[in-house]
Amino acid sequence: MDNVEPQVDNSNTQAAPTPAPAPAPIGSSDNPATPASWKQGLSEDLRNSPLLQKFEDSIEGLSKAFESHANLEKLLGHEKVPIPKGVDDVEGWNRFSKAMGIPDKAEGYGLPTPDMPKELGEISVDKNKFAEIAHSLKLTPSQAKGLWEAYTTQLKGSYESFQKKQAETLTNTVNKLRSEWGDAYETNVSLGQEVINKFCDSQEQADLITNVLAQHPDGVKFLSKIGNQFAENKIGEFSLKKFSLAPEEAYNEWQKIIRDENHPYNNERATSKEREAAIDYVNSLIKATKGYR
């Protein structure tokens, strides 16, 4: 009996699936859905337009073109404000100012009052005048307030720097005079201050002169020397003559001299030089009285 090979029924057996090929890279010649040259599908006018020339003819360039378009749509979605045509475009500037939040009047900026040293005075930090300038320049509220803060901060810093320098100068002056005068320093300074107080019309005037002269050793020495003259009653040892007198003053001086027997003008014991000077002086007084009597 011949050997017979068994028959296998493959009617219900499915064939093994064939592996799918790997997808072609985007932009390759094997993937016609996304051609490497995306500009080829555009009309010639659009393809050659300056707008698209700045984008590469590649997938990266296409991505950037879409990104630019999206940004443009965002921009167009914002409120649009026409730029004024010129300085005389009143209506245009009004629209622009309203859109930028610029107040109708300078007071609308609401600038804060700065914390400034009282010595500077209100004039040097006039916020109302500053607001008027900011308004004339069409500054926005944030710009005006930012500039105001920078200005007042700088002004305050400059003043504090000046005060510090003045204090250092005064300290150097005091140290130099203390080294020179020793224990007499307080007395000499006190005499100088008494001179200032005696001849000033007000405390403000006295403070001004003190601040000027006290900054330099020579100024303090000058005041101290005058104070010592008063303290030792030596002021009367010299006299000063006014070279320009009013007619009435000249007349009174003339009459005073001619009644003074000891004056060189009347005193025969005076030297010829003294008498000659006195006669010249009296003649000048008589000339100055012209028109008085």
LUMRO-473767 format. One line per field, with one value per residue: residue number from 1; residue in one letter; x, y, z of N, C-alpha, C in turn. Coordinates in Angstrom, 2 decimals. Layout:
<sites>
i NUM_... $
aa a_... $
n.X X_... $
n.Y Y_... $
n.Z Z_... $
ca.X X_... $
ca.Y Y_... $
ca.Z Z_... $
c.X X_... $
c.Y Y_... $
c.Z Z_... $
</sites>
This chain:
<sites>
i 1_2_3_4_5_6_7_8_9_10_11_12_13_14_15_16_17_18_19_20_21_22_23_24_25_26_27_28_29_30_31_32_33_34_35_36_37_38_39_40_41_42_43_44_45_46_47_48_49_50_51_52_53_54_55_56_57_58_59_60_61_62_63_64_65_66_67_68_69_70_71_72_73_74_75_76_77_78_79_80_81_82_83_84_85_86_87_88_89_90_91_92_93_94_95_96_97_98_99_100_101_102_103_104_105_106_107_108_109_110_111_112_113_114_115_116_117_118_119_120_121_122_123_124_125_126_127_128_129_130_131_132_133_134_135_136_137_138_139_140_141_142_143_144_145_146_147_148_149_150_151_152_153_154_155_156_157_158_159_160_161_162_163_164_165_166_167_168_169_170_171_172_173_174_175_176_177_178_179_180_181_182_183_184_185_186_187_188_189_190_191_192_193_194_195_196_197_198_199_200_201_202_203_204_205_206_207_208_209_210_211_212_213_214_215_216_217_218_219_220_221_222_223_224_225_226_227_228_229_230_231_232_233_234_235_236_237_238_239_240_241_242_243_244_245_246_247_248_249_250_251_252_253_254_255_256_257_258_259_260_261_262_263_264_265_266_267_268_269_270_271_272_273_274_275_276_277_278_279_280_281_282_283_284_285_286_287_288_289_290_291_292_293 $
aa m_d_n_v_e_p_q_v_d_n_s_n_t_q_a_a_p_t_p_a_p_a_p_a_p_i_g_s_s_d_n_p_a_t_p_a_s_w_k_q_g_l_s_e_d_l_r_n_s_p_l_l_q_k_f_e_d_s_i_e_g_l_s_k_a_f_e_s_h_a_n_l_e_k_l_l_g_h_e_k_v_p_i_p_k_g_v_d_d_v_e_g_w_n_r_f_s_k_a_m_g_i_p_d_k_a_e_g_y_g_l_p_t_p_d_m_p_k_e_l_g_e_i_s_v_d_k_n_k_f_a_e_i_a_h_s_l_k_l_t_p_s_q_a_k_g_l_w_e_a_y_t_t_q_l_k_g_s_y_e_s_f_q_k_k_q_a_e_t_l_t_n_t_v_n_k_l_r_s_e_w_g_d_a_y_e_t_n_v_s_l_g_q_e_v_i_n_k_f_c_d_s_q_e_q_a_d_l_i_t_n_v_l_a_q_h_p_d_g_v_k_f_l_s_k_i_g_n_q_f_a_e_n_k_i_g_e_f_s_l_k_k_f_s_l_a_p_e_e_a_y_n_e_w_q_k_i_i_r_d_e_n_h_p_y_n_n_e_r_a_t_s_k_e_r_e_a_a_i_d_y_v_n_s_l_i_k_a_t_k_g_y_r $
n.X 0.86_0.58_2.33_0.47_0.42_-0.88_-3.62_-3.82_-6.18_-6.43_-8.31_-9.51_-7.47_-5.76_-3.66_-0.46_-0.18_1.21_3.98_3.49_4.81_7.29_6.34_6.88_9.25_8.14_7.67_9.29_10.10_8.64_6.30_3.81_1.68_2.54_4.38_7.87_8.43_6.51_5.72_5.29_2.67_1.34_-0.04_1.66_2.02_1.59_3.50_5.86_5.74_6.93_6.27_6.28_8.86_10.56_10.29_11.46_11.46_10.49_9.55_10.01_9.99_7.31_6.01_6.79_5.59_2.88_2.85_3.48_1.22_-0.73_0.03_-0.41_-3.20_-3.89_-2.94_-4.55_-6.89_-6.88_-7.76_-7.69_-5.82_-5.73_-2.83_-2.05_-2.12_-0.47_0.92_-1.16_-3.42_-6.01_-8.32_-7.38_-5.34_-6.88_-8.36_-6.22_-5.11_-7.22_-7.39_-4.93_-5.17_-4.53_-5.05_-7.71_-7.06_-4.18_-4.26_-5.37_-3.44_-2.75_-0.40_1.74_2.50_5.80_8.10_9.97_12.88_12.21_13.74_14.22_11.98_8.74_8.71_10.80_9.98_7.54_4.76_2.45_3.20_4.96_3.18_1.71_3.62_4.12_1.61_1.44_3.28_2.01_2.21_1.64_-0.31_1.24_3.80_4.16_4.01_6.15_8.34_8.11_8.62_11.28_12.49_12.04_13.30_15.97_16.44_16.15_18.24_20.44_20.32_20.73_23.30_24.66_24.25_25.69_28.27_28.61_28.52_30.82_32.76_32.39_33.09_35.80_36.70_36.16_37.82_40.33_40.52_40.20_42.52_44.31_43.50_42.96_41.86_40.64_38.87_35.97_35.32_36.20_34.64_32.13_32.28_32.41_29.88_28.27_28.81_27.60_24.91_24.41_24.41_22.64_19.43_17.46_16.75_16.88_18.58_20.90_21.42_21.96_24.35_26.03_26.12_27.47_30.00_30.97_31.81_34.41_37.74_38.97_36.78_35.60_37.70_37.77_35.31_35.76_37.88_36.72_34.87_36.57_37.61_35.37_34.95_37.20_36.84_37.89_36.96_36.47_38.91_39.43_38.21_35.86_35.34_32.70_32.65_30.80_28.21_24.87_23.20_22.05_23.40_26.03_25.87_25.28_27.61_29.50_28.69_29.15_31.93_32.87_32.10_33.67_36.31_38.68_39.13_41.22_40.63_39.97_41.86_44.76_47.09_47.39_49.19_50.53_49.96_47.81_45.93_45.59_44.45_42.08_40.81_40.39_38.61_36.39_35.68_34.83_32.57_30.98_30.56_29.05_26.69_25.24_22.26_20.85_20.31 $
n.Y -1.19_2.12_4.96_7.67_11.14_13.21_15.44_18.90_21.17_24.34_26.26_27.77_29.19_32.27_34.41_35.65_39.09_41.59_43.69_47.26_49.82_52.24_55.66_58.23_60.89_64.19_66.47_65.16_63.61_61.29_61.74_63.13_64.64_66.68_68.75_69.48_72.04_74.47_76.84_76.45_75.80_78.18_81.18_82.93_85.69_85.97_84.24_85.51_87.83_90.54_90.12_87.36_86.72_86.88_84.55_81.24_78.67_76.21_73.69_74.84_77.52_77.78_77.36_79.61_81.56_81.10_81.66_84.38_85.38_84.76_86.40_88.86_88.88_88.98_91.51_93.14_92.79_94.48_97.69_100.38_103.33_106.29_108.00_111.34_113.89_116.09_118.89_120.67_119.20_119.09_117.57_115.01_114.77_114.93_112.53_110.73_111.36_110.67_107.92_107.11_107.66_110.17_112.89_115.42_117.86_119.33_118.91_116.45_114.48_113.93_114.10_113.01_114.63_115.33_114.10_116.34_118.15_120.91_123.15_123.50_124.67_125.39_126.36_125.29_122.72_122.64_121.05_121.50_123.19_121.46_119.46_120.85_121.19_118.51_117.84_119.49_118.25_115.94_113.64_110.36_109.29_107.42_107.91_110.61_110.50_108.79_110.29_112.53_111.40_110.59_113.07_114.51_112.80_112.95_115.68_115.85_114.17_115.65_117.91_116.79_115.84_118.25_119.38_117.57_118.02_120.68_120.34_118.84_120.70_122.66_121.21_120.74_123.38_124.05_122.20_123.07_125.65_125.09_123.73_125.81_127.90_126.64_126.44_128.88_128.89_128.65_131.06_132.99_132.41_132.91_135.68_136.58_135.80_137.43_139.91_139.67_139.29_141.74_143.70_142.90_143.03_141.12_137.73_135.94_137.25_137.28_134.53_133.95_135.43_134.26_131.60_132.01_133.20_131.46_129.22_129.27_129.45_132.01_133.73_133.29_134.15_136.82_137.79_137.22_138.91_141.46_141.22_141.07_143.66_145.16_144.06_144.91_147.56_149.11_150.10_152.79_153.90_154.44_156.16_156.53_158.13_159.27_159.48_160.35_162.41_163.31_166.42_167.58_166.13_166.94_169.66_169.64_168.41_170.32_172.55_171.47_171.24_173.89_174.86_173.59_174.17_172.82_171.49_170.89_172.78_175.10_175.30_176.90_175.78_173.49_171.57_172.72_170.99_169.47_171.51_172.39_170.11_170.02_172.40_171.88_169.77_170.99_172.82_171.00_170.05_172.35_172.68_170.40_171.04_172.54_173.82_172.93_174.89 $
n.Z 0.00_-0.97_0.46_1.61_1.73_4.30_3.83_4.30_5.46_4.53_4.41_6.42_7.52_8.02_6.07_7.10_8.02_5.88_6.70_7.15_5.08_6.20_6.95_4.58_4.91_5.83_3.25_1.47_-1.69_-1.85_-0.55_-1.72_-0.72_0.89_-0.54_-1.12_-2.08_-1.25_-2.31_-4.97_-5.48_-5.45_-6.97_-9.60_-9.19_-6.43_-5.49_-6.22_-4.80_-2.71_-0.07_0.44_-0.16_1.98_3.35_3.52_0.96_2.19_4.62_7.13_6.43_5.57_7.97_9.41_7.85_8.30_11.04_11.04_9.78_11.67_13.81_12.64_12.38_15.09_15.73_14.10_15.35_17.52_19.00_16.78_16.36_14.63_13.48_14.32_11.80_11.87_13.78_13.81_13.64_15.29_15.92_15.39_17.32_19.61_19.47_19.61_22.14_23.84_23.39_24.40_27.02_27.99_30.10_30.01_31.17_32.79_35.52_35.73_35.81_38.40_40.05_42.66_45.81_46.49_48.99_50.16_51.36_53.50_53.17_50.49_49.40_47.94_45.37_43.85_43.36_41.87_41.29_39.84_37.73_36.50_35.70_33.77_31.78_31.11_30.11_27.87_26.27_25.63_27.26_28.53_31.42_32.94_31.96_32.68_35.50_36.04_35.09_36.74_39.25_38.87_38.48_40.93_42.71_41.87_42.33_45.10_45.86_44.90_46.53_49.09_48.71_48.41_50.95_52.49_51.58_52.39_55.15_55.56_54.80_56.77_59.01_58.53_58.67_61.35_62.67_61.84_62.93_65.65_66.08_65.73_67.51_69.91_73.26_73.09_71.07_71.25_72.50_70.66_68.41_69.48_69.89_67.25_66.35_67.91_66.82_64.32_65.09_66.31_64.30_62.34_60.77_61.10_62.18_60.10_58.31_59.85_60.05_57.38_56.87_58.75_57.79_55.40_56.05_57.99_56.70_55.96_57.20_57.22_57.16_59.68_61.30_60.62_61.65_64.31_64.91_64.66_66.70_68.91_68.87_69.58_72.12_73.52_73.40_71.30_68.98_68.63_67.95_65.33_62.44_59.80_56.71_54.73_51.27_49.53_49.98_50.81_49.97_52.33_54.34_53.83_54.41_57.16_58.13_57.43_58.99_61.48_61.56_61.34_63.76_65.51_67.47_67.77_65.47_62.64_60.68_61.99_63.94_64.79_65.53_64.14_61.75_58.62_56.59_57.62_57.97_55.37_54.16_55.62_54.82_52.11_52.36_53.61_51.64_49.69_50.94_51.03_48.33_47.83_49.07_47.40_46.16_48.31_50.28 $
ca.X 0.00_1.44_2.17_-0.29_0.63_-2.15_-4.01_-4.11_-7.21_-6.02_-9.39_-9.83_-6.22_-5.49_-2.25_0.17_-0.20_2.49_4.31_3.29_6.07_7.45_5.90_7.94_9.43_7.36_8.40_10.13_9.49_7.75_5.09_3.31_0.67_3.23_5.53_9.01_8.31_5.12_5.42_4.94_1.23_0.78_-0.01_2.97_2.08_1.74_4.78_6.96_5.50_7.95_5.83_6.68_10.27_11.33_10.10_12.11_10.59_10.69_8.56_10.25_9.52_5.86_5.60_6.99_4.60_1.62_3.03_3.39_-0.17_-1.48_0.36_-1.07_-4.61_-3.99_-2.75_-5.71_-8.02_-6.81_-8.34_-6.76_-5.85_-5.02_-1.78_-2.36_-1.44_0.50_0.67_-2.41_-4.54_-6.59_-9.22_-6.55_-4.68_-7.89_-8.61_-5.02_-4.99_-8.25_-7.02_-3.74_-5.49_-4.02_-6.17_-8.10_-6.34_-2.94_-4.58_-5.80_-2.33_-2.75_0.96_1.84_3.37_7.01_8.61_11.19_13.32_11.51_14.66_14.17_10.86_7.75_8.92_11.73_9.32_6.16_4.19_1.45_3.91_5.47_2.04_1.37_4.63_3.86_0.39_1.74_4.06_1.14_2.69_0.62_-0.20_2.37_5.04_4.25_4.32_7.50_9.28_8.01_9.32_12.72_12.94_12.06_14.32_17.27_16.55_16.37_19.59_21.40_20.30_21.36_24.73_25.17_24.27_26.78_29.52_28.70_28.84_32.23_33.54_32.31_33.87_37.22_36.97_36.19_39.01_41.52_40.56_40.44_43.96_45.05_43.12_42.90_40.73_40.02_38.00_34.58_35.20_36.37_33.46_31.02_32.43_32.03_28.43_27.68_28.91_26.56_23.60_24.27_24.21_21.65_18.06_16.58_17.44_17.14_19.78_22.03_21.70_22.57_25.74_26.76_26.36_28.46_31.32_31.43_32.27_35.84_38.46_39.22_35.55_35.45_38.74_37.36_34.29_36.36_38.70_35.82_34.32_37.58_37.69_34.25_35.14_38.26_36.45_38.87_36.31_36.55_40.25_39.53_36.98_35.74_34.66_31.93_33.10_29.62_27.22_23.69_23.34_21.77_24.49_27.20_25.65_25.41_29.03_30.18_28.38_29.79_33.36_33.17_31.84_34.64_37.54_39.84_39.28_42.32_40.13_39.93_42.95_45.97_48.24_47.47_50.25_50.06_49.40_46.51_45.02_45.29_43.52_40.80_40.19_39.91_37.45_35.26_35.27_34.07_31.26_30.22_30.16_28.02_25.43_24.63_20.86_20.15_19.80 $
ca.Y 0.00_3.32_5.99_8.87_12.27_13.79_16.73_19.96_22.12_25.73_27.19_28.67_29.83_33.57_34.69_36.65_40.44_42.15_44.94_48.51_50.58_53.45_56.87_59.05_62.15_65.31_67.29_64.36_63.31_60.14_62.19_64.21_65.46_67.86_68.92_70.20_73.43_74.87_78.04_76.08_75.74_79.53_81.89_83.53_87.01_85.79_83.56_86.46_89.07_90.83_89.61_85.97_86.52_86.77_83.20_80.20_77.70_74.95_73.49_75.85_78.80_77.75_77.51_81.00_82.36_80.97_82.35_85.81_85.70_84.70_87.61_89.98_88.84_89.45_92.96_93.77_92.66_95.52_98.97_101.12_104.78_106.98_108.92_112.71_114.28_117.13_119.61_121.41_118.26_119.12_116.43_113.81_114.72_114.63_111.08_110.04_111.58_109.89_106.50_106.87_107.95_111.48_113.66_116.64_118.96_118.93_118.44_115.06_113.55_113.55_113.86_113.02_115.64_114.62_114.34_117.09_118.99_122.20_124.21_123.69_125.53_124.84_126.83_124.43_121.47_123.01_119.94_122.01_123.65_120.26_118.79_121.61_120.86_117.13_117.84_120.11_117.27_114.78_112.45_109.53_109.38_106.64_108.61_111.83_110.15_108.24_111.39_113.34_110.70_110.65_114.45_114.86_111.97_113.52_116.97_115.57_113.64_116.74_118.76_116.06_115.82_119.60_119.52_116.75_118.71_121.84_119.86_118.44_121.94_123.29_120.39_121.03_124.73_123.98_121.47_123.89_126.75_124.52_123.43_127.06_128.71_125.85_126.69_130.17_128.75_128.94_132.49_133.76_132.19_133.60_137.11_136.79_135.67_138.60_141.00_139.44_139.52_143.15_144.59_142.37_143.49_139.99_136.47_135.35_137.90_136.80_133.14_133.97_135.88_133.22_130.46_132.37_133.44_130.35_128.10_129.41_129.93_133.45_134.41_133.20_135.01_138.21_138.11_137.17_140.10_142.58_141.00_141.45_145.12_145.63_143.62_145.72_148.96_149.75_150.52_154.25_154.34_154.84_156.72_156.43_159.25_158.97_160.34_160.85_162.82_164.03_167.86_167.86_165.58_167.81_170.91_169.37_168.16_171.62_173.34_170.83_171.53_175.30_175.14_172.82_174.96_171.94_170.90_171.54_173.89_176.28_175.27_177.48_174.94_172.36_171.69_173.27_169.89_169.15_172.61_172.40_169.01_170.38_173.42_171.20_168.97_171.90_173.33_169.96_170.00_173.51_172.40_169.35_171.58_173.38_173.50_172.54_176.11 $
ca.Z 0.00_-1.09_1.52_1.18_2.67_4.76_3.24_5.31_5.01_4.86_4.03_7.55_8.05_7.40_5.77_7.99_7.40_5.39_7.44_6.39_4.89_7.05_6.25_4.00_5.63_5.31_2.30_0.58_-2.99_-1.68_0.12_-2.57_-0.05_1.39_-1.43_-0.57_-2.52_-1.04_-3.10_-6.34_-5.61_-5.41_-8.25_-9.85_-8.56_-5.00_-5.24_-6.41_-4.05_-1.69_1.22_0.62_-0.42_3.22_3.90_2.72_0.28_2.91_5.67_8.15_5.90_5.57_9.35_9.78_7.13_9.05_12.31_10.76_9.49_12.93_14.57_11.97_12.75_16.47_15.70_13.49_16.26_18.54_18.62_15.93_16.58_13.56_13.91_13.90_10.57_12.17_15.03_13.70_13.55_16.63_16.10_15.45_18.62_20.62_19.42_20.08_23.58_24.52_23.30_25.23_28.41_28.38_30.67_29.32_31.79_33.47_36.87_35.66_36.04_39.81_40.51_44.13_46.41_46.93_50.35_49.93_52.48_53.49_52.77_49.05_49.07_47.03_44.00_43.13_43.01_41.55_40.53_38.90_36.54_35.85_35.05_32.58_30.76_30.69_29.31_26.58_25.51_25.40_27.96_29.15_32.88_33.48_31.61_33.48_36.89_36.08_34.93_37.95_40.32_38.59_38.67_42.35_43.37_41.54_43.01_46.51_45.99_44.70_47.73_50.18_48.42_48.71_52.40_53.01_51.26_53.27_56.50_55.56_54.75_58.08_59.94_58.27_59.18_62.81_63.09_61.58_63.90_66.98_66.16_65.79_68.67_71.13_74.16_72.79_69.89_71.57_72.80_69.42_67.57_70.13_69.62_65.86_66.22_68.52_65.84_63.32_65.69_66.67_63.15_61.39_61.00_61.41_62.42_58.78_57.79_60.66_59.67_56.06_56.98_59.49_56.90_54.36_56.62_58.83_55.89_55.67_58.38_57.16_57.54_61.13_61.87_60.41_62.64_65.65_65.08_64.92_68.04_69.90_68.89_70.41_73.51_74.12_73.24_70.43_67.74_68.49_67.62_63.93_61.90_58.35_56.09_53.52_50.19_48.81_50.96_50.32_50.29_53.74_55.14_53.63_55.14_58.59_58.40_57.30_60.17_62.64_61.51_61.59_65.18_66.31_67.56_67.74_64.15_61.91_59.86_62.85_64.91_64.22_65.91_63.21_60.75_57.35_55.81_58.19_57.71_53.94_53.91_56.22_53.97_50.89_52.72_53.86_50.33_49.01_51.59_50.58_46.95_47.86_49.58_46.35_45.92_49.55_50.95 $
c.X 0.89_1.18_1.49_-0.09_-0.71_-2.38_-4.38_-5.09_-6.83_-7.12_-9.71_-8.60_-5.95_-4.00_-1.72_0.20_1.19_2.79_4.13_4.61_6.09_7.03_7.09_8.05_8.62_8.24_9.29_9.38_8.53_6.44_4.51_2.28_1.26_4.49_6.63_8.94_6.85_4.74_4.99_3.43_0.55_0.80_1.32_3.11_2.32_3.09_5.96_6.78_6.59_7.57_6.33_8.16_11.10_11.13_10.73_11.09_10.83_9.59_8.74_9.76_8.01_5.33_5.72_5.98_3.25_1.70_2.90_1.94_-1.01_-1.23_-0.32_-2.55_-4.82_-3.89_-3.97_-6.93_-8.03_-7.46_-7.31_-6.96_-5.07_-3.98_-2.14_-1.52_-0.36_0.14_-0.65_-3.64_-5.18_-7.47_-8.42_-5.86_-5.67_-8.20_-7.43_-4.90_-6.00_-7.89_-5.85_-3.98_-4.94_-5.17_-6.47_-7.36_-5.13_-3.22_-4.96_-4.69_-2.29_-1.37_1.03_2.75_4.61_7.40_9.97_11.58_12.67_12.42_14.63_13.05_9.95_8.01_9.78_11.09_7.83_5.53_3.13_2.08_4.46_4.36_1.64_2.35_4.39_2.64_0.62_2.53_3.29_1.66_1.51_0.75_0.98_3.70_5.23_4.65_5.73_8.55_9.29_8.76_10.83_13.27_13.06_13.11_15.71_17.48_16.85_17.78_20.65_21.47_21.01_22.87_25.37_25.27_25.43_28.12_29.71_29.09_30.31_33.13_33.56_33.13_35.36_37.61_37.11_37.46_40.28_41.64_40.77_41.92_44.78_44.78_43.08_41.66_40.00_39.02_36.56_34.37_35.27_35.15_32.26_31.08_32.01_30.53_27.72_27.73_27.81_25.19_23.35_23.86_23.23_20.25_17.11_17.40_17.77_18.40_21.02_22.41_22.39_24.05_26.59_27.10_27.43_29.86_31.86_31.95_33.78_36.56_38.69_37.98_35.34_36.47_38.36_36.32_34.86_37.18_37.85_35.23_35.30_37.74_36.57_34.48_36.18_38.03_37.46_38.25_36.45_37.92_40.41_38.19_37.02_34.96_33.91_32.33_31.95_28.54_26.05_23.85_23.09_22.87_25.74_27.07_25.85_26.87_29.82_29.95_29.05_31.27_33.64_32.89_32.82_35.97_38.79_40.06_40.41_41.89_40.16_41.16_44.24_47.21_48.38_48.59_49.65_49.41_48.01_45.49_44.62_44.28_42.13_40.07_39.63_38.64_36.21_34.76_34.44_32.67_30.38_29.71_29.02_26.68_24.69_23.19_20.11_19.55_19.87 $
c.Y 1.23_4.30_7.22_9.97_12.88_15.16_17.71_20.94_23.53_26.75_28.18_29.38_31.12_33.76_35.76_38.01_40.91_43.46_46.17_49.24_51.81_54.68_57.67_60.34_63.26_66.13_66.49_64.08_62.15_60.52_63.37_65.08_66.73_68.08_69.73_71.67_73.85_76.09_77.69_76.04_77.11_80.16_82.61_84.88_86.90_85.19_84.53_87.77_89.27_90.26_88.21_85.72_86.36_85.42_82.17_79.25_76.32_74.84_74.53_77.21_78.89_77.96_78.96_81.92_82.30_81.71_83.87_86.23_85.70_85.95_88.83_90.03_89.32_90.98_93.68_93.69_93.73_96.80_99.80_102.62_105.46_107.94_110.33_113.12_115.33_117.86_120.36_120.50_118.12_117.90_115.13_113.66_114.42_113.15_110.30_110.16_110.74_108.41_106.16_107.19_109.27_112.33_114.93_117.86_118.44_118.38_116.97_114.05_113.09_113.24_113.93_114.14_114.95_114.99_115.00_117.87_120.37_123.33_124.48_124.62_124.89_125.22_125.86_123.10_121.73_121.93_120.40_122.48_122.44_119.54_119.52_121.31_119.46_117.06_118.45_119.18_115.98_113.51_111.67_109.65_108.61_107.32_109.84_111.51_109.57_109.33_112.29_112.71_110.76_112.05_114.80_114.05_112.54_114.85_116.77_115.05_114.71_117.63_118.07_115.98_117.17_119.81_118.75_117.44_119.93_121.44_119.47_119.67_122.61_122.52_120.65_122.41_124.73_123.30_122.31_125.00_126.24_124.22_124.70_127.84_127.94_126.17_127.99_130.07_129.19_130.44_133.32_133.62_132.93_135.10_137.44_136.73_136.87_139.80_140.88_139.78_141.00_144.01_144.06_142.83_142.38_138.74_135.78_135.94_137.42_135.38_133.08_134.36_134.85_132.05_130.76_132.46_132.24_129.17_128.14_129.96_131.44_134.25_134.42_134.11_136.48_138.63_138.14_138.43_141.33_142.45_141.39_142.96_145.71_145.29_144.47_147.21_149.73_150.27_152.02_154.75_154.72_155.37_156.61_157.63_158.78_159.97_160.88_161.14_163.49_165.50_168.19_167.35_166.46_169.12_170.71_169.13_169.46_172.47_172.77_171.19_172.98_175.69_174.43_173.58_174.10_171.29_171.62_172.73_175.21_176.40_175.78_176.66_173.72_172.61_172.21_172.19_169.52_170.24_172.65_171.31_169.34_171.41_172.80_170.41_169.85_172.48_172.30_169.82_171.16_173.29_171.39_169.89_172.42_172.90_173.12_173.77_177.26 $
c.Z 0.00_0.07_0.96_2.23_3.06_4.15_4.37_4.72_5.49_4.59_5.15_8.13_7.29_7.18_6.71_7.31_7.00_6.13_6.55_6.25_5.79_6.28_5.76_4.77_4.99_4.39_1.37_-0.71_-2.91_-0.99_-0.65_-1.88_0.52_0.58_-0.75_-0.93_-2.40_-1.86_-4.52_-6.56_-5.61_-6.80_-8.38_-9.16_-7.06_-4.65_-5.33_-5.62_-3.00_-0.32_1.48_0.37_0.85_3.92_2.96_2.11_0.87_3.96_6.78_7.70_5.90_6.99_9.80_9.08_7.84_10.38_12.13_10.50_10.77_13.77_13.97_12.32_14.18_16.51_15.16_14.40_17.34_18.04_17.88_16.15_15.46_14.12_13.44_12.70_10.80_13.44_15.01_13.61_14.93_16.88_16.22_16.79_19.74_20.67_20.00_21.60_24.35_24.53_24.22_26.70_28.91_28.90_29.87_29.85_32.55_34.87_36.90_35.87_37.49_40.35_42.04_44.61_46.96_48.36_50.21_51.18_52.39_53.05_51.27_48.64_48.04_45.58_43.21_42.74_42.77_40.67_39.55_37.60_35.77_35.09_33.77_31.44_30.21_29.79_27.94_25.67_25.24_26.07_28.53_30.67_33.45_33.16_32.48_34.92_37.02_35.98_36.15_39.10_40.12_38.86_40.15_43.11_43.11_42.26_44.49_46.75_45.84_45.94_48.89_49.99_48.75_50.22_53.02_52.77_52.15_54.69_56.61_55.56_56.12_59.11_59.78_58.81_60.70_63.30_62.93_62.62_65.31_67.17_66.34_67.07_69.98_71.95_73.85_71.64_70.19_71.81_71.54_68.51_68.15_69.88_68.19_65.66_66.84_67.59_64.80_63.89_65.97_65.48_62.11_61.77_61.41_61.63_61.10_58.17_58.54_60.26_58.31_56.13_57.71_58.58_55.86_54.96_57.40_58.02_55.64_56.90_58.38_57.53_59.03_61.82_61.76_61.45_64.05_65.92_65.38_66.33_69.12_70.00_69.74_71.87_74.24_73.94_72.39_69.14_67.53_68.09_66.16_63.47_60.38_57.84_54.86_52.45_49.35_49.82_50.26_50.69_51.75_54.65_55.03_54.42_56.64_58.98_58.35_58.55_61.42_62.71_61.89_63.04_66.10_66.32_67.45_66.37_63.41_61.05_60.64_63.76_64.26_64.55_65.00_62.21_59.45_56.49_56.29_57.85_56.23_53.58_54.44_55.36_52.70_51.18_52.92_52.54_49.56_49.61_51.12_49.16_46.92_48.35_48.55_46.07_47.16_50.21_49.96 $
</sites>
